[in-house]
């Protein structure tokens, strides 16, 4: 690095003939530098999985699922899951073969195409547990009696041991607003 700086300083003070090629010494030899050539930019960058937002609509989510659904279909699996008959007569039990085929296709397709959860609910986010605790506090403040952070530390459990229907219905109605409120407070 010091050699490169010295070369640049000398070439700036030299005559036009000496400075025609940057990096050349007065004797015409190349100077060693510590810089490496820049890496070639990939012509097609790796596509990233889509990520849900807290305010993603069902229609937007269905659109995000498009590439995943296509991948599952290309791997010979019904994207709606195993066991469906498609005839409207109800689902049949999935065979072990169906489950194995689904699992194999999902192993390939999920890491590439299945939408990631909103960042606030992503297990990879170190602040996701704090977000869930804050949402529970918000729900309790709004009158939801039986609500807690689930065992995974990120999901919200409604209804408690009593499976209280009032807490469940209130919680389901109020969760989106509390999530937006907490997310907005985090951005401030």
Secondary structure, 3 states (H helix, E strand, C coil): CHHHHHHHHHHHHCCCCCCCCCCECCCCCECCCCCCCCCCCCCCCCCCCCECCCCCCHHHHHHHHHHHHHHHHHCCCCCCCCCCCCCCCCCCCCCHHHHHHHHHHHHHHHHHHCCECCHHHCCCCCCHHHHHHHHHHHHHHCCCCCEEECCCCCCEEECCCCCCHHHHHHHHHHHHHHHHHHHHHHHC
